[in-house]
Amino acid sequence: MVGPVVGPVAAADDLRAKLRRRPWKERLAHSVTQHLGPDACEAILAGGEGIDSASAPTVRARWAKAVIDRLDASTPADGETRGMIMEACACPYSKARIAGARKLFRQCAGIGDFLHRAIEAGFLPDREAEYRDGVIYVAKHHSHPGAADPGTDGFVMHACHCGWAKGTRDQISATFCLCGAGYYRQFFEQVLGSPVRVDVVKSVLRGDSECVMAIRL
């Protein structure tokens, strides 16, 4: 019996879904190797032996900053390659939340209405979102709202959601946050049914008081 024919787009989506179930460090290694080659991967991820999600936050963040600094130095300044590498490392968005958001979107009067209702329903993990001139802007909740003020010790630890970066004592390039951009890209492309581009507008890792993403439709 002949099985179903899987097109290249569906196959690629399935591969990305499988990769996102791997630990973050493995996703990063796979993506760097895919785009820059094994030698570059070894050089960029140097020093990470023995570091994993159970390591101390400061240890993880120190290594992550070094990795991103080397990645920035190894890729064109236009950011396209960096985006492809880091977006592929994004954590998987809940299938149930995406399915619920799709159903909600079909019931809404437009994108602005959808954003408001999606936040209320918990489909978007954001403090606020707005749609203007073909762009969706989302401002993320801090991971522990009110625990520390911007610019004070401990602010990034309590504001950033990523366990690989939140322990940093220094600013980290916004390239790191392109991983988060990939998280939003999964959601909006699957809910809206069309390609989007996600840019990092603000990031607590580079000294801003909040994290803001721009989803360009």
N, C-alpha and C positions, 0 to 999 in steps of 0.2 A: 504494500500500500504506500503510495507516494505521500509524504508529509507536506505540510503547508510551506509555501514559498515565502521566505523571509527576505524582504528588500534590504538594500544597504543602509537606509536610514533607520529602519526598525532594528537591524542587527547592531548598528552603532549605539543606539539607545539602550539596547539590552546589555551590551558590553559595559557602557558607562554605569548602568545600574548595578552590575555585578562588582565593578571596581569600587563603587561607593560603599559597598558593604565591608571592604577591607579596612584595616586600621589606617589612620590618617597618614602616618609615616610611609606606609607601603604605597598608598595612593600617590603621594608626592614623588616617591622614587620612580614609580611607573610612568608618571606624567613627564618628569624631567627627562627620563631615558627616551621616551617616545618622541619628544620634540628636540632634544639636544644631543642625544646619544649617551651610551653607557659611560664613556670616559668623563664627560661633563657631569653626569649624575654623581659619579664617585667623588669628583672634586667639590661639587656644590654641597653635597650632603656630608662632607667630611666632618669627623668629630662626633657623629651621632650614634656611634656604637654603644649599646647598652642603655640608650635613652629611649624611654617609651612613655605611654600615658600614665604610668605609675610613678614616674620620676617627679622630683620636686618641681613645683611651678617655675621657680627661678632657673632651674637647670634646663627645663624644656624651652623656656623663653629665650635664654641666652643662646642656645643652639639655633632656635628658629630665626632669631635676628641675624646670626651669622650666615645662615642658609639664604635668607632673603637678600642680604647685602651681596653675597656672591652671585645669586641669580640676577640681580639688577646689573651687576658688572659684566655678566656674560650674555646679556640679551639687548636688542635694540631699544633705544630710549622711547620709541613710539608706543611701547607697552603691549603691542598685539601678542607677541610670543609669551610674555609674562602672563597675560590674561588667559591664554589657552592652557598654559601649564597649571596655574593656580585654580581656575574655575573647575578643572577636572578633579581637584582634590576636595571639592565641597562635600559636606555631609549630606546624606540622602534626606530629602524632604518626605515627610510622612505621606504615604499613598492615600491613606484615609482622609487626611486633611486636604489633599489636592482634589480628591473625588468630591468631598463636601463643598469645596470652594467652586468647583466647576458647576455643580448644581445651583449654588447660590448665584453665581455670575449670570446664569440663564434667567434668573428671576429679577435681576436688577435693571434699573432704568439706564444705567451707564457706568463707566469706569469709576467716577467719583462716588456714586452710590455704593458700588461694589466694595471699594476700599473701606469705606466707613463700616459697612456691615460685616466685612471679612475680619476686621480688627475686633469688633464686638463679639463675633462668633469664635474667635481664637484661631482662625485659619492663618492670620498674619501675626507674627510675634513682635508687633511694633507699637510704639507709643502714639504715633500719628502718621497719616499718609495723605497726600494730596495729588491731584492730577491737573496739570496745566501745560498747555502748548505741546501736547503729545508726549509729555514726560510724567512718569509717576515718581514722586519723591517720598521715600519712607525714612522715618527717624526711629531708630531702634530704642526700645527700653534698655536701661542699664541692667546688667544681670542682677545687681542688688541695689535697687533705687534708693538714693538718700543715704547710703552707707558711708560715702566720702564725697567731699566737694572737689570739683575740677581743680587741678593743679596741686593737690595735696597728696602726701604719701598714701598709697593704698587706693587712689582713685581708679587707676587702670584695672587693678585686681578686682574691684567691685563693679566696674562698668563693662569691661570686655567680656564677651561670652565664650571666647575660645580658650580652652585649657592649655593650648600650646603657646599662647602669647601673653595671657593676662598677668603672668608673673614677671613681666619685664620691668627693669628699672630704667630703661632707656627707650627713646622713641624708636619705633619700628616702621620701616617703609610701608606706605599704603599698598604696595604690591602684595603684602601678606593678606590684606583684606579682599583681594580679588577672589580668594577662596570663598568668602562670604557672598561676594557678587554671584558666584556660581550657584549658591544656595537659592538666592532670589530668582536667578534665571530659570532654574528648574520649575519653580512655582509658577511664574508668570507665563512662561512659554506653554506649559501644559494646561493652565487654566484658560488663557486667552486664545490658544491655538495658533500662535504666530511667533516668529522670532523676535527676540528683544536683545538690546545691549544694556549691560549694567555697568555703571561707573561709580567709583568711590568718590563721594563729594566731601565727606568729613569722616574722620576716624580718631577715636580716643588714643589709638596706638601712636599717632603722630602728633599728639598734643591738643586735639580738639576736645570740646566738652561733650560731644555726642557723636554717634555714628549715623551718617546719612548716605543712602544709596539713591542713585538716579536710574530709573528703568526707562529706557528710551524705546518707544514702540515703533 
